[in-house]
Amino acid sequence: MTDEEVEKDFEELREEIDDLLYENRELALENTRLQDEVDSLWAMMDELTESDIKNYSHLLKDVKSDILTRTLMITTKKADA
């Protein structure tokens, strides 16, 4: 191999390395952006879950009250006929 060929191969390798470094930086930035998005989505899911618990807990109280009322209204004595 001549010095020119070695220099050309070396330059090609340098360009490839530069391209890979650039791509790596871009992917790292995209990864950071996507991680922020995932964190935001999890925070929204937590808020929705907490909201659902608050919104539906009163229904459980109503059901419990209804069941208690129905239970108290049931008689075990037979009516005198």
Backbone as a printed PyTorch tensor [residue, N CA C, xyz], in Angstrom:
tensor([[[   0.8420,   -1.1840,    0.0000],
         [   0.0000,    0.0000,    0.0000],
         [   0.8820,    1.2410,    0.0000]],

        [[   0.4220,    2.1860,   -0.7630],
         [   1.1790,    3.4370,   -0.8100],
         [   0.6890,    4.3590,    0.3020]],

        [[   1.4640,    5.3890,    0.5180],
         [   1.0930,    6.3590,    1.5430],
         [  -0.2310,    7.0400,    1.2150]],

        [[  -0.4800,    7.2630,   -0.0590],
         [  -1.7360,    7.8910,   -0.4760],
         [  -2.9350,    6.9920,   -0.1800]],

        [[  -2.7860,    5.7010,   -0.4050],
         [  -3.8660,    4.7580,   -0.1280],
         [  -4.1390,    4.6670,    1.3750]],

        [[  -3.0650,    4.6440,    2.1340],
         [  -3.2080,    4.6010,    3.5880],
         [  -3.9000,    5.8650,    4.0770]],

        [[  -3.4830,    7.0050,    3.5330],
         [  -4.0850,    8.2860,    3.9150],
         [  -5.5600,    8.3230,    3.5290]],

        [[  -5.8970,    7.7910,    2.3520],
         [  -7.2840,    7.7460,    1.9010],
         [  -8.1210,    6.8410,    2.8040]],

        [[  -7.6190,    5.6600,    3.1490],
         [  -8.3160,    4.7420,    4.0570],
         [  -8.5070,    5.3820,    5.4300]],

        [[  -7.4480,    6.0600,    5.8800],
         [  -7.5100,    6.7270,    7.1780],
         [  -8.5870,    7.8180,    7.1610]],

        [[  -8.6650,    8.5920,    6.0880],
         [  -9.6620,    9.6580,    5.9630],
         [ -11.0790,    9.0760,    5.9110]],

        [[ -11.2570,    7.9740,    5.2070],
         [ -12.5650,    7.3190,    5.1470],
         [ -12.9900,    6.8330,    6.5330]],

        [[ -12.0450,    6.2470,    7.2620],
         [ -12.3450,    5.7960,    8.6180],
         [ -12.7080,    6.9720,    9.5210]],

        [[ -11.9730,    8.0790,    9.3700],
         [ -12.2550,    9.2620,   10.1750],
         [ -13.6660,    9.7900,    9.8840]],

        [[ -14.0510,    9.8160,    8.6040],
         [ -15.3870,   10.2780,    8.2250],
         [ -16.4640,    9.3500,    8.7910]],

        [[ -16.2110,    8.0480,    8.7180],
         [ -17.1660,    7.0840,    9.2550],
         [ -17.3030,    7.2490,   10.7640]],

        [[ -16.1930,    7.4440,   11.4420],
         [ -16.2250,    7.6610,   12.8920],
         [ -16.9940,    8.9300,   13.2150]],

        [[ -16.7430,   10.0070,   12.4600],
         [ -17.4670,   11.2610,   12.6810],
         [ -18.9680,   11.0710,   12.4760]],

        [[ -19.3380,   10.3380,   11.4220],
         [ -20.7580,   10.0690,   11.1670],
         [ -21.3820,    9.2820,   12.3100]],

        [[ -20.6650,    8.2850,   12.7820],
         [ -21.1860,    7.4680,   13.8850],
         [ -21.3040,    8.2770,   15.1720]],

        [[ -20.3420,    9.1410,   15.4280],
         [ -20.4150,    9.9950,   16.6220],
         [ -21.6070,   10.9460,   16.5360]],

        [[ -21.8260,   11.5080,   15.3520],
         [ -22.9670,   12.3990,   15.1620],
         [ -24.2720,   11.6430,   15.3890]],

        [[ -24.3780,   10.4670,   14.7850],
         [ -25.5810,    9.6480,   14.9480],
         [ -25.7920,    9.2740,   16.4130]],

        [[ -24.7090,    8.9450,   17.1050],
         [ -24.7930,    8.5970,   18.5170],
         [ -25.3280,    9.7740,   19.3390]],

        [[ -24.8230,   10.9850,   19.0630],
         [ -25.3130,   12.1770,   19.7750],
         [ -26.7890,   12.4070,   19.5030]],

        [[ -27.1890,   12.2570,   18.2370],
         [ -28.5980,   12.4550,   17.8820],
         [ -29.4810,   11.4310,   18.6000]],

        [[ -29.0560,   10.1940,   18.6340],
         [ -29.8320,    9.1530,   19.3070],
         [ -29.8990,    9.3870,   20.8080]],

        [[ -28.8150,    9.8670,   21.3910],
         [ -28.8210,   10.1770,   22.8250],
         [ -29.8120,   11.2980,   23.1310]],

        [[ -29.8540,   12.3220,   22.2700],
         [ -30.8100,   13.4100,   22.4620],
         [ -32.2490,   12.9180,   22.3070]],

        [[ -32.4840,   12.0860,   21.3130],
         [ -33.8270,   11.5350,   21.1140],
         [ -34.2230,   10.6480,   22.2870]],

        [[ -33.2800,    9.8760,   22.7910],
         [ -33.5450,    9.0230,   23.9350],
         [ -33.9360,    9.8680,   25.1500]],

        [[ -33.2290,   10.9590,   25.3720],
         [ -33.5450,   11.8520,   26.4880],
         [ -34.9410,   12.4380,   26.3210]],

        [[ -35.2630,   12.8770,   25.0950],
         [ -36.5810,   13.4490,   24.8290],
         [ -37.6840,   12.4110,   25.0600]],

        [[ -37.4640,   11.2000,   24.5760],
         [ -38.4580,   10.1450,   24.7440],
         [ -38.6050,    9.7460,   26.2120]],

        [[ -37.5130,    9.7470,   26.9520],
         [ -37.5850,    9.4160,   28.3810],
         [ -38.4030,   10.4650,   29.1250]],

        [[ -38.2240,   11.7390,   28.7620],
         [ -39.0290,   12.8080,   29.3650],
         [ -40.5030,   12.6030,   29.0530]],

        [[ -40.7890,   12.1940,   27.8250],
         [ -42.1740,   11.9470,   27.4260],
         [ -42.7700,   10.7820,   28.2130]],

        [[ -42.0030,    9.7240,   28.3840],
         [ -42.4630,    8.5700,   29.1660],
         [ -42.7340,    8.9870,   30.6070]],

        [[ -41.8300,    9.7700,   31.1860],
         [ -42.0260,   10.2330,   32.5620],
         [ -43.2920,   11.0660,   32.6820]],

        [[ -43.5550,   11.9170,   31.6820],
         [ -44.7700,   12.7360,   31.6930],
         [ -46.0210,   11.8580,   31.6010]],

        [[ -45.9540,   10.8530,   30.7500],
         [ -47.1040,    9.9540,   30.6140],
         [ -47.3740,    9.1850,   31.8920]],

        [[ -46.3260,    8.7260,   32.5660],
         [ -46.5150,    8.0230,   33.8410],
         [ -47.1140,    8.9570,   34.8840]],

        [[ -46.6720,   10.2110,   34.8850],
         [ -47.2300,   11.1840,   35.8280],
         [ -48.7210,   11.3940,   35.5440]],

        [[ -49.0830,   11.4770,   34.2600],
         [ -50.5000,   11.6210,   33.9080],
         [ -51.2990,   10.3880,   34.3280]],

        [[ -50.7290,    9.2100,   34.1310],
         [ -51.4160,    7.9800,   34.5470],
         [ -51.6350,    7.9620,   36.0590]],

        [[ -50.6270,    8.3960,   36.8170],
         [ -50.7730,    8.4540,   38.2710],
         [ -51.8860,    9.4190,   38.6640]],

        [[ -51.9440,   10.5740,   37.9900],
         [ -52.9970,   11.5470,   38.2770],
         [ -54.3760,   10.9850,   37.9400]],

        [[ -54.4770,   10.2900,   36.8020],
         [ -55.7510,    9.6970,   36.4210],
         [ -56.1910,    8.6260,   37.4170]],

        [[ -55.2570,    7.8110,   37.8540],
         [ -55.5760,    6.7640,   38.8210],
         [ -56.0630,    7.3860,   40.1220]],

        [[ -55.3510,    8.4000,   40.5840],
         [ -55.7440,    9.0790,   41.8200],
         [ -57.1280,    9.7140,   41.6590]],

        [[ -57.3670,   10.3140,   40.5020],
         [ -58.6610,   10.9310,   40.2250],
         [ -59.7660,    9.8850,   40.1910]],

        [[ -59.4960,    8.7490,   39.5680],
         [ -60.4930,    7.6750,   39.5120],
         [ -60.8390,    7.1810,   40.9090]],

        [[ -59.8390,    7.0360,   41.7360],
         [ -60.0760,    6.5760,   43.1070],
         [ -60.9910,    7.5570,   43.8210]],

        [[ -60.7170,    8.8470,   43.6730],
         [ -61.5600,    9.8570,   44.3150],
         [ -62.9630,    9.8570,   43.7250]],

        [[ -63.0510,    9.7220,   42.4030],
         [ -64.3560,    9.7900,   41.7470],
         [ -65.2440,    8.5910,   42.0510]],

        [[ -64.6570,    7.4300,   42.2210],
         [ -65.4630,    6.2310,   42.3950],
         [ -65.5730,    5.7680,   43.8420]],

        [[ -64.8290,    6.3600,   44.7500],
         [ -64.9240,    5.9360,   46.1480],
         [ -66.2990,    6.2540,   46.7200]],

        [[ -66.9170,    7.3570,   46.2790],
         [ -68.2660,    7.6840,   46.7720],
         [ -69.2740,    6.6320,   46.3130]],

        [[ -69.0400,    6.0300,   45.1360],
         [ -69.9500,    4.9740,   44.6810],
         [ -69.9030,    3.7660,   45.6070]],

        [[ -68.7230,    3.4290,   46.0710],
         [ -68.5990,    2.3070,   47.0050],
         [ -69.3170,    2.6110,   48.3140]],

        [[ -69.2140,    3.8530,   48.7520],
         [ -69.9270,    4.2450,   49.9830],
         [ -71.4310,    4.1300,   49.7700]],

        [[ -71.9120,    4.5640,   48.5920],
         [ -73.3350,    4.4630,   48.2870],
         [ -73.7890,    3.0080,   48.2480]],

        [[ -73.0040,    2.1450,   47.6280],
         [ -73.3430,    0.7210,   47.5470],
         [ -73.3740,    0.1210,   48.9390]],

        [[ -72.4070,    0.4540,   49.7490],
         [ -72.3620,   -0.0650,   51.1230],
         [ -73.5940,    0.3910,   51.8960]],

        [[ -73.9430,    1.6470,   51.7520],
         [ -75.1270,    2.1790,   52.4330],
         [ -76.3840,    1.4850,   51.9400]],

        [[ -76.4840,    1.2700,   50.6380],
         [ -77.6480,    0.6060,   50.0580],
         [ -77.7620,   -0.8270,   50.5580]],

        [[ -76.6720,   -1.5280,   50.5770],
         [ -76.6720,   -2.9210,   51.0620],
         [ -77.0670,   -2.9730,   52.5290]],

        [[ -76.5430,   -2.0620,   53.3110],
         [ -76.8660,   -2.0190,   54.7400],
         [ -78.3560,   -1.7410,   54.9290]],

        [[ -78.8870,   -0.8070,   54.1640],
         [ -80.3120,   -0.4750,   54.2630],
         [ -81.1660,   -1.6690,   53.8650]],

        [[ -80.8350,   -2.3180,   52.7710],
         [ -81.6170,   -3.4890,   52.3270],
         [ -81.5370,   -4.6200,   53.3560]],

        [[ -80.3820,   -4.7980,   53.9490],
         [ -80.2150,   -5.8400,   54.9530],
         [ -81.1020,   -5.5740,   56.1580]],

        [[ -81.1620,   -4.3220,   56.5570],
         [ -81.9820,   -3.9850,   57.7220],
         [ -83.4720,   -4.0840,   57.4220]],

        [[ -83.8610,   -3.9810,   56.1740],
         [ -85.2710,   -4.0430,   55.8020],
         [ -85.7820,   -5.4730,   55.6790]],

        [[ -84.9150,   -6.4440,   55.6080],
         [ -85.3230,   -7.8410,   55.4770],
         [ -85.7330,   -8.3570,   56.8520]],

        [[ -86.9000,   -8.9800,   56.9090],
         [ -87.3620,   -9.5560,   58.1920],
         [ -87.1980,  -11.0640,   58.1470]],

        [[ -86.9350,  -11.6010,   59.2880],
         [ -86.8110,  -13.0570,   59.3690],
         [ -88.0510,  -13.6630,   59.9990]],

        [[ -88.9490,  -12.8390,   60.5560],
         [ -90.1970,  -13.3430,   61.1500],
         [ -91.2390,  -13.5100,   60.0730]],

        [[ -92.0210,  -14.5530,   60.2190],
         [ -93.1390,  -14.7530,   59.3110],
         [ -94.3380,  -14.0040,   59.8780]],

        [[ -95.0970,  -13.4560,   59.0000],
         [ -96.2750,  -12.6900,   59.4280],
         [ -97.3460,  -13.6560,   59.9010]],

        [[ -98.1090,  -13.2200,   60.9250],
         [ -99.2400,  -14.0160,   61.4010],
         [-100.3960,  -13.8680,   60.4200]],

        [[-100.8750,  -14.9640,   59.9780],
         [-101.9720,  -14.9010,   59.0110],
         [-103.2880,  -15.2390,   59.6080]]])
